[in-house]
Every structure is written in C-alpha cells, then in structure tokens.
C-alpha cells in the first residue's frame, strides 16, 4: 500500500494519477558468488539505488528491465509494455520508459521495497550480457522514439535524458577510441622530433604520466551510497576491498561495451545473446575465449601494444625520453589475460587439456571440400569455423571471416578501400625516408614466404611447411637488424613491417575488387531453379564463378600474410595463457588463494592439494530437520524425527506439494 498509493492518492479519481511507472531497490543475492558476482552485484546495486533515485529526481528515469510497478490499465491501452521489432527493440524494456515520457507521464523511484534478483557470476557470461545490452542500445539510438523525445526537450532535460539512455555507451566508445589516439599522438610527436621537454614548455598535460583515469570516477557513486546507508567508516570498509576486483572486471567489460556498440553501428545487426548464466565455478577453455574475444579484445590490445612499442623504439632511436604509460599498458594486458585470470579452478590437468585443445585448434588444417557443389556453393558454408564445431581450426575461422565481404554492398567495400588507402598515405607522409627504404627488405622476406607456400600447396599442405613459413620471420628479423643498412634500429624495422603489411592490405583489396568485377559471383546462386537443362547449365556456371572467386580470396589470404599474422597472434596468446594460468594454479596449490578470491571461502582449496575436495553444506544427516522442512514435508517434526531415525528421508515434490518417502 505504501507504494501503490504513489500511483493514485487515496480518495482521488482515476483522472488524478501521479505516476505510471514506479521502481524500487534490488538485492542481488549472487553478490556472494565470487569476485565476478560481487562486481556485478555492486554495479547493479549502485545503479538500482543512487542512480535511479537521482534520475527520478531529474525526471529522466526510464524502465531498465528491473521489476518495476506499472499502471497496467494505462499501459495496456497505449502500446502495452514493450515493442516487438527484433531489429530496433532488442533492449525492449527501455522503450516502456520512452512511452511513459513521450506521453507526459512520470516514472519515479521508491526505497521502501527491495526485490531479490540474480546476476551473472561467470566472467564470460558477464561479458556476453554487456555485449547484448550494448548492441541493443544502438537500436535505441536508431529508434524514432529517441528522435521524438530529443526533438521536444530543452537543453537541461536533454543532458539528463542523454545520461539516462545512450550516454554511458557512447562514453565507453569515446574512451576506447581515445586510447589509440593517445598513443598515436606520441608517435607523431616523436617522428616530429618533439621531446617531452618541448611539450612541457607548452604547459601541456601530455608531458606528464596520467596515473588516474576518468574511469575511476565511476566508482564514487557506490562509495556515496555506502556512506549514506552504512555511515562513513562502514562505507569505506565495504568499499576498499571491492576496488581491485571491480577495476579488473570492468576494465574488460567496458571494452566489451565499446566494441559491441562500434560493431553494431557498422553492421546494423544486433542479435539476442543467451548468456546461460553458468555457476561461478564453471571452467571454460582457452579455445572458447579465443572465439569470444578475438575481435573485441585480443587484436585491439595487440594494436595498442604494437603502437606503444613503435613509440618506445623511436624514442630510443632519437635519444629522447618516453612516457611509461602504465595505465594504458595495464589496460591492454587485462584485455589479453583477463578471461584466463578469472577462469575458475585451474589445475595441472585442466591446463594440459586446455593447452592441447587450443594447440590443435591453432595448427589444424582445413578439411573443407573445394569442388563445385550445387547445394553448398559458397566455400564458407563448408568451413569448420563455428565454436560449436569440434573440428574448427584457426585457418577456417579467419578464412570464413575473409569471405564475409562477398555479401557486402559495393559502396561499403569502396569505402573500406578508401580508408585503408588514406591510412597508408598518411603513414608514408609522416615517416622518414630511411624507414620507407627498408620496405624492400620486408618485401624480399614476403617473396621467400611465397616460395615456401607454393611448396606447401604442391606437397599437400603439410603442417611442417606452414611452421617453417611462420619461423622464417622470427629467424630473418635478426639478420635484417644486423645488416649494414639498418644498423640494429628496431624502430625503423618495425615501422617498415607496418608499412609493408598496410600496403599489402591495400593491394589485396584492389585485386579482390577487380576479381569481383570480372567474375561477378552470386553468393545466392544455390537457390537458382533447375527445371531445364539450360537452367542447370547456368547454375553450374554461376557456381563455377563463385568457386573461382573463393579460390582467389583464399590465395590472397595465404600469400598476403593474413593467415600468418593470425597464427603468430594465436601462438603468442597460447604462451600468455599458459604463463598466467600456471601462475594462478601455483597460487591455488599453495593455499587455495585463487579460489578464495574468485569463488569465496566455501570453495577455497587447501595447501599443496592437487585435487580439490567437493563442497559440503554445513550440518550432517543426523541433525534434526528445520522448521521449514517440517512444514513442507507435511508430518509433524516429532514424526519426521522418528522416521529419520528408522532410515527414512523425505523429498518434497514441487509440483504436487506432497511428501514422498524414499528408503535408503
């Protein structure tokens, strides 16, 4: 009654309604389910208390999927609870709040009720949840509802509504872009022979190391709410232990949000993702992590690390000081090893299994048929590239990604080529001539690699020749560095490598466009009719053109170093995962430290234990039944005790609600 009277004051008519949507607090009971569960619960608790209260005060509170109170009669007559379009309205809950606001009604928040709720407690499921929500928010940005609301607001209400709807997601995108821009600025300054002293003379903040980022400000709402509810000392005591876990978790999750928003903006496709919500002690493999995070985290982290390496090597070559950029490097490292750091229950046996599974995935060869098939015309339909496929391998996964462009519009492909060409032009304009001269050394290595790959095709694609192709570059780099023309300058060689591979990417896009124009492959030719011999001949000819184009794509995929680059990255990730998980397993064997931090004290392992004991709830079979169990079982507690003493136990059937005896 204390909440329901907020809809309509007592004694008033139906015309006087003060709110159509009322939200209330939440208690996240999964907060005790390990480090990930605690971080997710803390974030949800903060959003469901101080953030909701603040947005309600600004008049900008929406509906965010929480179990809010609705004016059902009003909502059912005005478009019901949510929208039905799976493209724009993937995050259907917020559109109910839009509906309330567009009709001039109120959405408020109360603190006198609290609803119990669960959240994701596994690292991968938490990342998938944020990916789903961020992708759905792009649909919110494209919706007519958002355009209608923003067109009728003043500047003050627009600021409030921005942070209540799409602001958080765009903020993560801008932050993600700023990391690459930050390193790029210092690379350009170093190439311009500008030292930190020159930058400092301009009183610029770029001359100093940034230790505290703006992301740390996101922690203060929780500290303020803890202080309001428990007092200053109790709030600080509860807040400080949660900082390390929350920083590690949300450094990774914010990247998931930024990448999901960016990719959905490019493709316009947002799909529902089932997280599964596995338990906190659910172990996952390295292969699964590669499928989940190769595009969103691993390669962006490597790009940042490579750019930072270019900056440090150029600064060393020019004999100028360089910033350590510890926050940036720490963030990139968390993107690389975060899933392995939060992988529960690592043992020597699980590390052996994960290592074997991932290594077989990396060095596996493609078994897809290359012959013309009128039912499965496209090569990507026959590749083992899905995570659910046990025969999936690195070669097929990235070849499948290469073949995706066949269904892309021509304008999109031209724009992609234009961006790549402009990027190459800018790179050639800012680097020194000596760096461009070293491209010939890299091109020579590419030609040697081309010869090895030709032998690889002749001898039936043996793995040993592919490993030889991969090892060629590692062995050739010291020879090039010790050459008289280079003089051991790592920065010059690294820039030459980057320029060469960017030029190969531009040439590959141009050649593929030319091949597309000549062959004009139809990816949907499998649906062509076959009623007459002429139609069968036309379908075979269309299938032959598709097969020829797929062969051209695969040829460039190998000879233009795309597959080798992915192979190097995978081997590097394997080494990083092995090192991190061995360290975590060592901590677990010393005293169960990893399971104590990640899963809680109840699942903590012992000292020098190779096998973890199973968890047993407190109490034993000889304890008397609780009052709740006696009520559910039906008989009195005395009768239950007497029957338990005779070796009879009770199980409650949830459907019938009756007690059934099961003899031991």
N, C-alpha and C positions, 0 to 999 in steps of 0.2 A: 504493500500500500504506500509506503514512503516513496517508492519510485514511480508507481503508476499515477499518483496524483500530480506528477510533473507534466503528464500529458494534458490533463484537464483538471483545473481547480475544482474542489468539491462544491457542489451546488450550482455550477455553471452549466450552460447548454453546450451542445456539440459545436456550436459556432466559435466557442472560445477554447482553442487548443494552443497551448504554449510550445509544444514540441511534437515533432513527428518521429524522431529518432533519438533514443537515449542510450548512451553507452555506459559501461561500468568497468570496474577493475577486473584483472585476471590474476589468478595464482597459477604459475607454471610449475606443476609438480615434477617435471623432468629436470628441474634445476639441480637435483642431487645425483643425476646420472652422468657424472664425469665432467671433464673440462669443457667439452663442446656443448653438452647440455646446459652447463652453468652459464656459459657465454650467451647462448641463445635465449635462455630464460631471463637473464639480466637485461638483455636488449628488449625483449618483449615486455617485461615488467616496466621498464622505463617508458617505452612507447605507450603502454596502456595506462599509465598514471599521469606523470607530469606533462608529457607531450599532448595527450588527449585533453587534459584539463586546460592547458594553455591554448590549444587550437579552439576548444569550445568557447573560451573567453573572447577569442578574436572573431568568433562567428564563422570559422572556416573548417570546422570539423566535418569529416566525411564518414563513410562506413568502410572499415578496412578488413572485413572478414571476421571481426570479433562477434561474439554472441550478443548483439545489441537488442534492445526492445524497439519494435516497430509498431506504429499505428497501422494495424493490419487492414482495417476497413479503408483507410485512406490510401494505403499503398496498393491494394488490390484493384482499386478503381483508377489508378494512374500508372499503368505500365508494369505493375507487380514489383517484385523485389529486384530483379536484375535484367540485363539484356540477354539476347540469345545469339548474337553473332560470334562465332568462334574465332574470327579474324581480329576484330577490333576489341571485343569484350572478353578477352581471356581473363583479365582481372575484373570479373563481373561485379564484385562486391562494391567497389568504389563508385560504380555508376548509380547505385541506390542513393548514395550520398549526393551525387550530382543531381539526381532527380528531386531530392528534397530542397537543395539550394536553388535550383532553377525555378522552382515554384514559390520561392519566397518564404519557405518554412524554416524551422530551426532544428539543429542537431546539437544536443547538449551531452554532458557527461556528469555522472554522479559517483561518489566514493563510498556509498553506504552498502553496496553489494560487491561481491567478488566471485568470479566464476573460475572453476578449476579447469585447467587446459594443459595439453601436452605439446611439446615442440620437438624438432629433430635433435637427436643426440649423437648421430654419427656424422663424421666430417663430410663424407661425400654426399649424403642426403641433405645436409645443411646447405652445401654449395649448390646442389640442384634446385633446392627450394628458392634461393635467392635468384638463380638464373631464371626460373619460371616467373617470379614476380616482376623482375626487371624487364623481361621480354613483354609481359602483359602491359607494363606501364608505357611501352612505346605505342601500343594500341590506344591507350588513353590519350597520348599526345596527338594522335591522328583523328580522334573522335570529333564528331560535330558537337557533342555535349561540352567539351572543353572550349571549343571556339565560341559557343554561345555564351558561356559563363564569363570568359575573359573579355568579351566584347561589351559587356554591360557593367563592368566593375570600375571603380576609381582606382587610383594608384595605390592607396593604402590597402584596400581589400585585395588587390592583385598580388601584392607581396605576400600577404597571408595565405592566399589561395595557392600561390606558387609553391610554397614550402609544404602545404598540405596535400599536394597532388604529385607533381613531377619534379620538384626541386631537388630532392635527395638523389634521385637517379642521374639527373644531369650534372649535379655536383660531382658525383663519382666519375663520370665520363671526363669532365674537365680536369679533375685531379689526375686521372690516368694519362691524359694527353700531356699534361704539364711535366710529368716525369721525363718523358722522351725529349720534350722541348728544352728542359733544364740542362740535360747532358749535351744536347746539340748546340746550345748557346756557347758552352765552354769549349767545345771542339772548334767552333768557328772563331772564337776569340783566340785560341791557341794558334790556329792557322793564320790569323791576322797578326801574330807576334805580339799579342797583348798579354802581359803577365798579370798576376793578382795585384801587384803594386800599382800598375796602371789603372786597374779597375777600382782599387781602393782610393786613389786620388780623386775619383769622381764621386766619392761618398756613396757608393752603391752597396747594397746589402749582398750582392753576388760575390763580393770579395771575402765573405766570411762563411764558415760552415753553418748550415742550418741543422740544429740539433733537435728542435721541437717543431713538428709539422702541424699544420692546421687540423689534421685529423684527430689530434689529441683533444681538441675542443669538444668532440662528440661524446667524451666520457663525462663531462661535467654535469649534464642533466641528471644522470644516475646518482652522482655524488650529492647534488642538491636534494633529490627526492629522498635519499637515505638519511640525509641530515634532517629533513622535515619530519620524517616518520619515526626515527630512532634516536635523534639527538646528534650532536656534533661528534663526540668521541665514538659512539657506537657506529655512526655512519662511516667514519674514516676507517674503523677497524674492519667493517664489512667490505669497504671499497678497495683498500690497498691490495689484499690478496688476489682480487679478481683481475688486476691490471695485466699481468703477463699473459694469461690465457686469452683474455679478450683482445689484446693487441695482436697476438699471433693469429687468432681465428679471423678477426675482421680485417686484418691486412690482406688476407687471402680472399675473404668473402666480398670485400669491396671491389676487388679486381673481377670477381665473377659477375658482379652487378654491372660494372662498366663495360665489360666485354659483351655481355648479353644485350645491353642497350645498343651498343655500337653495331653488332652484327644484325640485330633485328631492324635497325634503321636502314642498313644496306640491303637486306634481302626482303624486308616487309613480311617475313614469316615468323609467327610466334605460335608455338605449339604447347599444349599442356604436357608437363613433365611429372611423372609419378615418382616421388622420392622413395616410396616404400617404407620409410621411417623404420629402418632396422635398429636393433638394440645397440647400445653404446659399445659392447664388446664384440661387435661383428667385425671380423677381419676381412680386409679386401686386398687384392693383389696389385702389383706394380703395373701389370698389363691393363687392368681396369682404370687405373689413374691416368695412364697414357691416353686412353680413349676419351676420358672425361676432360682432360686439361691440356692437351697438346696445342690446341689453337688459342685457348683463352689465357693460359698462364705460362706454359713452358717456353714457347717461342717469344712472346713479349719479354719475358725475363732475360732470355739469351740476347735479344737485341739490345736491351739496356746494358747488359754486361759487356757486350762487344763494343758498344759506343763508349762506355767508360774506359775499356782497355785502349781504344784509339786515343782518347783524351790523355790518359796517363803516359802512353808511349810517345805521343807527340810532344808532351810537356818535357819528357826526359830527353828527347832528341834536340829540342830547342833550349834545354837547360833553364827551364822556368819552373816555378813551384806549381803544385796542383792540389786541389781540394780533395780530401779523402772521401767525401760524400757517403758517410757511413749509413745514414738513414736510407738513402737510395739503394745502396748495395744490400742492406739488410732486408729491404722490401723485396728485391729481386730474388734473394736467396729463399725467403719464405714462400714465394710463388713456386720455386723449384722443388723444395723439400717439405713443404707444409703437409701434403697428404701423407707422406711417409712418417713424418714426425707425430702425427695424430693417429696413425694406424695402431689399433689396439692389439695387445697380446702377441708381440713378436717373439718367436723362439728360433733356435737354430734350424729346426726342421721347417718352419714356415718360411724362413729366409731362403733355405735351399729350394723349396718348391716355387716361391715367387721368382727367384733368380732363374731357375730352369724354364719356367713358363715364359718369362719376358725375353730370355735369350732365344728361345725357339721362335718367338714372335718376330724378333729383330732379324734373324738370319734366314727365316723361312722364305721359300721361293713360291712364285705364283704357279698354280696348277690349273688356271682357267684355260678353257679351250679357245684357240684363236681362229678356228674355222668358221665359215659362214653358217649361221643358224637362223632360219626364218622366224623362229619363235622367240629367241633371245638374240636380237640383232646387235644390241649395244654391248660393248665389252664390259662396261661397269656392272651390268646385270649378272655377269658370271664371275666377278671377282669376289674373293673372300675378304670383305672389308668391314663387316659388322662385328661389334663387340660380342654378340651372342654366338657368332660362328667360331667354333673351336679351332678351325684351320686358318683363321685370319692371320695375316702377316703384314709386316711393315711395307713391303713392296706393293701389295694390292691396296692397302689403305690409302697411300698417297697417290697411287695411280688413279684410284677412284675419285680422289679429290681433284686431280688434274682434268679428268674427263667431265666434270660438272659443267664446264663452260659451254658445252655443246647446246645446252638449253637456255643459255643466257642471251638476252637481246643484243643485237649488233651494236646499238648505242652504248650499252654498258661495257662491252669489250673494247670499243674505241676509246671510251673514257679511261678505262684501266690502262690501255697502252699509252695514252697521252700523259697520264700521271707518272707512269714509270719512266717515260722519255724525259719529262721535265725534271724529275728527280735526278736522273743521270746527268742531264745538262748542268744542273746546279752543282752537283758533285765535281764534275770536270772543271767548272769555273772557279771553285774555291780552293782546290788542292794545288800543290806545287807541281812544276813540270817534271821534276825528278820522280815523283810518285806515279805520274802517268807513264813515264818511260819504263817503269818496272812491270807494266802490264804485259809486255812481250814475254817475260819470264813465266808469268802465270799462264799465258796462252800456250806456251810450249808444254807445260805440265798438262793442260787440258788435252792437247793433241796426243800425248803419251797415254793419257787415260782413255782417249777414244780408241787407240790401238788395242789396249787391254780389253775393252768392252767388245770390240769386234771379235777377238779370240773367245770371249765369253759366249757369244752367240754361236760361233762355229762349233764349239765343243759341248753344246747342250746345256748352257747356263750352269756351270759348276760353282758352288759357293766359294771355293778356294780362290778363283779368279776375281770374284767380287770383293773378297777380303784383301786381295792384292791391290785392287784398284783403290780401296779405302786406305790401305797402308802407304800407297805411293805418296800421298800428300804429306803425311807425317814424316816420311823419310826425306822428301825433297825440300822441305822448308829449311832445315839446317844448311843444305848445300847452297840454296839461293842466298841465305843470310851471309854466308862466308864468302860469297863471290866478291870480286873486286869492285863491281859497280855499286853494290849495296852497302858494303862495309858494316854489316851487322845491325842495321837500323830496323828494329822490329816494327816501329810505327809506319815507316814507308812501305814495308812489305804488306802489312795488314790493310792499309788503305788501297794498295794495288789489288789485293784479293777482292775487296769490297767493290771496287770499280769494275773489275772483270766480271764478277758474277752479276752485277746490276746490268752491265752491257749484254751479257748472255740472256738475261731475262727479257730485255727489250727485243733482242733479235728473235728469241723464241716466240714472243707474242706476234711479231710481224710475220714470221713464217707460218704460224698457225692460222693467222687471218688470211694469208694468201692461199693456203691449202683449203681453208673453208670456202673461199671464193671459187676455187677451181672444182672442188668435188661437190659442194652443196649437199652435205649429208643430211638426211632426215632422221632424227632420232626416233620418230614415231612411225617409221615405215613398217614395223611389225603388224600394225593394225590395217595395212592395205588389203583390199579384197584379193581373193584368188579364185574367182569363178571361171575365168577363161585362161587359156594358155598365154595370151598376151599380158594379162594382169599378173600372172605368175612370173613371167619374164621381167616385167617392170619391177616387181617386188624384189626379185633376185638382184637386179641391177642396183636398186636403192640400197639393199643390204650390203652389196659389194662396196659401194661408195662409203658407207658408214664404217665397214671393216677397214678400208684403206685409211680413212681419216684417223680411226683409233690407233692403227699401227704407226702413223706419223706422230701422234701425240705420245705414244709410248717410246718411240725412238728419241724424241727430244727430251722426254722425261729422264732417260738414262744418260744421254750424251751431253746434255747441258747441265749436268751436275745436280739436278734436283734430288734424285734418289740418294746420291752420296751424301748430300748435306743432311738429309733426314736420318741417314744411317749414322753419321757422326753424332748427331744430337741424341739419338737413342742410346748409343753406347755411352755417351757422357752421362745421360740420365741413369743408366744402369749402374755406373760406378758411383754416382752420387747417392742413389737409393741404397746401394749396398753399404756404403760407408756410414750413412745416417742410421740405417736400421741395425747394423751391427753395434753401433754405439748405444742405441736405445735398448737393444737386447742385453747388452752388458750391464746397463743400469738396472734392468729388470732382474738379472741374475744376482746382482749384488745385494738387493734388498727390496725388490718389488717397487722401486721408485717410480718407474714409468706407469705402471698400472695404478699405483696410489694417486698419482697426479691426474691421469687421464680418466680413470674409471671410479676412483673413490677407494676408501679404506676397506670396504667389504670384499672387494675383488683384488686386494693387494697380494702380490706374490711374496714368497719367503726369500731368505738369504741363501744363495747358491743352490736354488732349486731349478732343475732342468724341466720339470713338469709341474704345471700349476694345479693345485687342488681345486675341486669343484666347490661352488658356493653352497652353503647350507644355511637356511634361515635359523634365527635364534629359537631355542627351545628344543624339545625332543618328543618322541611319540608317546612317552609316558606322562606328559603334562596333562592336567585336566583341561577340557575344552573351554574356550572362551564363551562369554555370554552371547555374543553374536552368532557363534557357531551353533550353540544350543537352540537359539531362536530359529535359525534356518533349517536345522535338522528335524525339528518337529517334536520329538520326545523331550521330556524334562531333562535337566542336566544330570540328576541322580541316575535316571535310567540309562543315559548315554555313558556315564562313567562305568556303570555295571556292565554294559555291553562291551565297552572298550576293554574292560578287564578280562573278558572272555575271548578276546581276539577278534572283535568285530569293529569295523570302522564305518563311517558314514560319508557318502558323497552326495552333494546336492545337485539335482538336475535343474539347469537354468530354465528349461522350457516348461516343465511340469511343476517345479517348486516342491517336489516330494522327496523324502529321504529313502534312498535305496541302500540296502546293506550289501556289503561285499566282503566275503570271508577271505582272510589272509591265506 
